Amino acid sequence: MSIAVKNLSKFYGSQAAVDDVSFEVQKGEVVGFLGPNGAGKSTTMKILTCYINQDSGSATVCGLDTSEDSLEVRKKVGYLPEHNPLYKELYTVEFLRLCARFYGISNKNKRIAEVIEMTGLQREKHKKIEALSRGYRQRVGLAQAILHDPEVLILDEPTSGLDPNQIVEIRSLIKTLGKEKTVIFSSHIMQEVEAISDRVLILNKGKLVMDSPIGEISQPKEDKTTALRVLFNREVDQKKISEIPGLVVSKKVKEREWLLKGVESGDEDFRQTVFTHCAMNNFIILEMNQVSTSMEEVFREMTGDKKV
């Protein structure tokens, strides 16, 4: 297990920035971290990278506790913060040499040359960072994050400020890195998350409201399944839910709330099938809404003001 978060909470005064969040990430997974501004994404990332401590709960990275083994955790994590801090008076290659010294990298010139090529900084390596565009500064930040070849990459808005061509290149790099490393990245670009993620976590007001493989969310236009958001009056038996005729996907996304995808059973609409099955099992449905399962629509459903 690369990352394990259990009942994590962080408060600023009386406000919960992160509220009882739990999830796990396996090695080799690329996980998209979504949520509106102020949802708790950056706070969670700062806890995982040992920049701040949680108030309750636990977080482990590569089996190491972020509170008790923070120095060892930092050796295994590459971090690109939302506000990318750089020594702007240094030249790009000079800055990376400094970072290599901090990391204790042997044969640092060879490794610096590798990450400069990986991040497309060849033409900018002898320029001062203050002379670089925002997009290239972002690349410098990404270069320092991967410089020590970490096991885990945590990237907060990694494509912020990049032009369309640069975005494609960095997405490709993240996807390549994700074959060998664990990657968590945040983004406000739905297409980006769909393009490179294996899994999606959605935070809203500090709470984890969805944890789902990307394949269970995205639905091609030619897909004939019907997706429903169903709210019950109480917790329901997962085994009984899985017995709904025509069911393709069932995913609990909140307390008492499920995302169900299925096809018609005979001549019966999937909505009618769900209603009939639940009635037979004494599951009381409070709400049933058909939803579009594009990434953007799911995001709106899970983070909008509408209460369910």
Buried (B, 14 or more C-beta within 10 A) or exposed (E): EBBBBEEBBBBEEEEBBBBBBEBEBEEEBBBBBBBBEBBBBBBBBBBBBBBEEBBEBBBBBBEBBBBEBBEBBBBBBBBBBBEBEBBEEBBBBBBBBEBBEEBEBEEBEEBBBBBBEBBBBEEBBEBBBEEBEEBBBBBBBBBBBBBBBBBBBBBBBBBBBBEEEBBEBBBEBBBEBBEEBBBBBBBBBBEBBBBBBBBBBBBBBBBBBBBBBBEBBBBEEEEEBBBBBBBBEEEBEEEBBEEBBBBBBBBBBBEBBBBBBBBBBEEBEBBEBBBBBBEEEEBEBEEBEEBEBBBEBBBBBBBEEEEB
